[in-house]
């Protein structure tokens, strides 16, 4: 199977493999079987083998997986073996919270933060001074930016995204409360925090609704 044909479900599991393998490395684990990994990840051993076989397998019969090697190879598949320059547009609470997160450990280097609100101008987050949005074009002409993180309201998000594409941006991590539908050559990841919370609410209700009735 070619990389372009890998299912989205498999791709969604790759970061979990990477995270669990990283934890195993920190704990000094040298090798692990698909069965042992399945018990940790709550994914069947056959599913793990099937997922990894899409990329070549990596395991050895009777030995399992070398944790360091598999962690490194999955990192390469995810593109984490190179550094991606990232900026954030929207310096409100969410934007600043994201700016304070250590994305460097997975290969993303924050180099700029932008907003339209003058009260944020010059405010420093992790040593990066917030700039006004009207300086963005000059910034992009002077710096290589691979990913733009959007934490702006719904109304300006769509126009801003199209403007970013016109400026040559090919990847947008979108936290605005609207889906962005851009040209096929632009990678967009729409993140909806409310949807995640509502899913949690559903699961909580499904599991614990009986307790409420018993009170």
Number of C-alpha atoms within 10 A of each C-alpha: 9 7 9 6 8 13 11 8 9 15 13 10 13 17 14 12 19 19 13 16 24 18 13 18 15 9 9 11 14 12 18 17 18 19 16 14 20 17 11 10 14 9 14 15 17 12 13 20 18 14 19 18 13 15 15 11 14 15 20 10 7 7 11 16 20 17 23 16 15 20 19 16 17 20 20 12 13 15 13 16 14 12 14 19 18 22 21 24 25 25 25 14 10 14 21 19 11 16 21 13 11 13 14 12 10 15 17 18 18 24 17 22 28 22 23 15 13 12 10 18 17 12 15 13 16 12 9 14 16 24 23 19 17 11 11 18 12 9 14 16 11 9 11 13 21 17 21 23 23 24 23 22 13 13 11 10 21 18 12 14 20 16 13 18 17 10 13 14 19 19 19 24 18 22 22 22 17 15 16 18 13 15 11 8 9 14 15 21 14 17 16 14 11 10 10 11 11 11 11 12 11 13 12 11 13 10 9 11 12 10 9 8 7 6 5
